[in-house]
Amino acid sequence: MPESKSRKKASYTPPPGKAAAPKPNPVWFVPVMLGLMLLGLAWIVVTYLSSARYPVPGIEQWNLAIGFVLIIAGFGMTTRWR
């Protein structure tokens, strides 16, 4: 009976190098993030206290939408915070 060829082992392959660590955020990132959330909160509070006449007169309930957009933008920035 003929002998089968012996299998050669693959040469050692080192594991791939680790990915580079993510860069830290710029210094301005956290103050802007917190500022947007606080500004949105203040905007909504002023809208409720003034019965939707202020901070921008004439757009009434859209002031609430502006406040919520500011808060959502701040929370959106939290997903990129390192």
N, C-alpha and C positions, 0 to 999 in steps of 0.2 A: 504494500500500500504506500503511495507517495505521501511525503510529508507536506503539510501546508506551510505556506510562508508565514513566518512569525510576524505578528503585528508590531510595528514600531510605535513607541509612545511618543506623543506630541511633546515637543520641547516645552520647557516651563515658560509660561507667559505671565508676567507680573500683573496684578490687578490694576485697573485704570486708576490714575491719580485722582485725588479728591478735587471736587469742584471748588473754585475760588469762593471765599466767603462773601456774602452780599455786602455791598458798600453801606456804611451808615448814612442816615439821612442828613441833609444839610441842617445847619443850625436854625434856620428860619422855619423849618417844617412843623415842629410841634407848636410853636406859638401861633402860626397861621391856622393850624388844625383846631386848636382850642378856641382861637378867636372867632372862627366861623361858627362854631357850635354856640358859643356864648352870644354872639351877635344875633344869630337866628332866634335864640331863646328870648333875648331882650326885644327883638322885633315883634315876636308873637305876644309878649306881655304888653307892650305898648299898644298893639292893635286891639287886644281885648279891653284894656283899661280905657281906651279912647273910643270904644264902640266902632271900630274899624274906620275912623276918620284919619288917623295918623299911623305910621310915619310918613306915608305918601298920600296926601289928600286926593280924593277923587277916584281911587281905584278900589276902595272899600275892601271887600273880602279877599281880593288878590293879595293884600298885605300878608294874609296868613300863608298863602302859597309861597311868597318870597321868603318868609321866615323859615318855612319847612325846607325849602330848597337850600338855604344857607346851612341848616342843621345837617341835611343829607350830604352836602358837600364835605362838611367836617367829618362825618362818620365815614364817608368814602375815603378820605385821606387816612383814616385809621387802618385801612387794609394794607396800606403801603408803609406803615410805620415799622421801623426796625429798632 
